[in-house]
Amino acid sequence: MNRWLHRLMIVPCHRKPERCFNMGGQPLPICARCTGILLGYFFIPAMLLITPPLPWAVGMLAQLPMLIDGGTQSLGLRLSNNGVRVVTGLLSGWGLSVIVVAGARGLVELIK
C-alpha cells in the first residue's frame, strides 16, 4: 500500500471494501463516508474567513443527513450507495469544520 494511503489507517473506519472507493483496482483504506468527512475538513480555512461566523448549531444541523442516511441503512429501511455516503460525509465534515471554528473563536474570545 502506498505510504500516503497507509497513513489513513489511523482513521477509525469499518473499511468494508464494498463501501470504499477503488484506486487502481484496490479499495482505499477508508470508506466513502469517511472520505467525505475528511474532505469536509478542508473547509476549515474558509470558515475562518467568514464574518460573521456561522453558529455551531449550523454545524450540528449539517450532521443530520449523515445520521439519517446511516441510521435508515442500519435499520434496514433502505440501502445507501457510495455517492450518497460521500455527499453526506462531506456535509458532516463541513459541519464539523463549522463547529471547530465556532469553538476556536469562542475560546479566543474567552481568553481575551
JODA-V425188 format. One record per residue. SS is DSSP state (H for helix, E for strand, L for the rest). D_CENTER is the distance of its C-alpha to the mean C-alpha in Angstrom with 1 decimal. Layout:
ss;d_center
SS;D_CENTER
SS;D_CENTER
//
This chain:
ss;d_center
L;23.2
L;22.4
H;22.2
H;19.1
H;17.3
H;18.9
H;17.0
H;13.8
H;15.7
H;14.9
L;11.4
L;12.1
L;11.7
L;14.4
L;15.0
L;17.0
H;18.4
H;18.6
H;14.8
E;14.3
E;15.1
E;18.5
E;19.9
L;23.6
L;24.0
E;21.9
E;18.5
E;15.8
E;15.2
E;11.6
E;10.9
H;9.6
H;6.7
H;5.7
H;6.9
H;4.9
H;1.6
H;5.1
H;6.7
H;5.3
H;6.9
H;10.0
H;10.7
H;12.0
H;15.4
H;15.8
H;15.1
H;17.9
H;20.2
L;20.0
L;23.0
L;23.3
L;19.8
L;17.6
L;18.1
H;15.6
H;16.4
H;14.7
H;11.4
H;12.4
H;13.3
L;10.1
L;9.0
H;12.0
H;11.3
H;8.9
H;11.6
H;14.3
H;13.3
H;12.8
H;15.8
H;18.1
H;17.6
H;18.2
L;21.3
L;22.5
L;22.8
L;21.1
L;19.7
L;16.3
L;15.8
H;13.5
H;13.6
H;12.5
H;9.8
H;8.2
H;8.9
H;7.6
H;4.1
H;4.9
H;6.6
H;4.5
H;3.2
H;6.8
H;8.0
H;7.3
H;9.0
H;11.7
H;12.3
H;12.7
H;15.0
H;16.9
H;17.5
H;18.6
H;20.9
H;22.2
H;23.0
H;24.8
H;26.8
H;27.7
H;29.0
L;31.0
//
